[in-house]
Amino acid sequence: DKGGHKHFMGKEIAEQPRVIGEAIRAYMPDGDTIALPDGGFDFTAVDRLTLVACGTAYYACLTAKYWFEQLARLPVEVDVASEFRYREPPIPARTAALFVSQSGETADTLAALRYCEGKASSILAVVNVAESSIARESDLVLPIHAGVEVGVASTKAFTCQLTVLLILALEAARQRGEISPERLADVLSQLRNLPAVIGNALDTDAFAAHVSNELAEAQDVLFLGRGLMFPIAMEGALKMKEISYIHAEAYASGELKHGPIALIDSHVPVVVMAPRDALYDKTVSNMQEVMARGGKVLLISDSAGIEQAGEVWRSITLPRIDPLLTPILYALPAQLLAYHTAIAKGTDVDQPRNLAKSVTVE
Ligand code: F6R
């Protein structure tokens, strides 16, 4: 049942305020303190985390690396499961291995998990399907509460993965004494408000549809972001490739001048994700380098960021929120751009060619 939407993907994008709210309530049952399921996890008993996943879930892990390192000062390694499993990396003592998977059945992720059995001090799973193989073989299961996801391109599972990973990083920071009670209370209160903010971001839908008619003409689209926006740029590029079949790549904006800038001309739209945070000025200066070479910039920022940037080709304005929460919010326009570009191109949004919802063979 598509609930009045043309596609499951559209329905699942629209469900995000509700399911993110459910994830938040599940991990903060009393409204203002974090309670992990099944007795929780002792983050003071580990010195490092290894995060492993595939595809969109891997980008959730890359985002979580920033959170765990910045908030909890816990060193994090992130790897794609298909590389991790065959590289057979050493797993130092006091390492927790955490696997992120919507389906809980992805063959490479499951094999990576099995490799860690008996080596990692504990195995955690952030999954949507709580009865899955990955969940069954883990010491602690952390459900994301996204509900069934039908669209092959992951949307609500991604933002729910991010929500749960942020809560875990906050809990790690609290246990390790790296965050003040005041700051923690402040972030948690903003997190409770996030579903409403995400609801407002869905108002950019009409504009995303409009701009996507123009993106649909492109051969290539680049996505740029720095810090927490870099993995979201990668997710935006993956969504674009998957459902619109337009070649899209993401770069850390600081990497632009090390090669990719050679691609820029007036035919290449460049989506720049830059909330007005501590890294904004750096990203905007990379954006100006793109514009100086004729690149067409679509800037996604908050109103202060859009204003300060001056004239760009197109812009999408999002609400201003705490920089820590921006990945969850900025995932929405990334999804909407891909969704509407695919519709403009007439591709099969829910069943893109060559792709399966769950990759149970390697
Ligand atoms: C992208 C997408 C895939 C999955 C990947 C992992 O939209 O859906 O990249 O994220 O195949 O799947 P799970 O999360 O089920 O392990």
Boltz pocket constraint, residues with backbone or C-beta under 6 A from the ligand:
constraints:
  - pocket:
      binder: B
      contacts: [[A, 54], [A, 55], [A, 56], [A, 57], [A, 58], [A, 100], [A, 101], [A, 102], [A, 103], [A, 104], [A, 105], [A, 106], [A, 109], [A, 152], [A, 153], [A, 154], [A, 155], [A, 238], [A, 239], [A, 242], [A, 356], [A, 357], [A, 358], [A, 359]]
      max_distance: 6.0
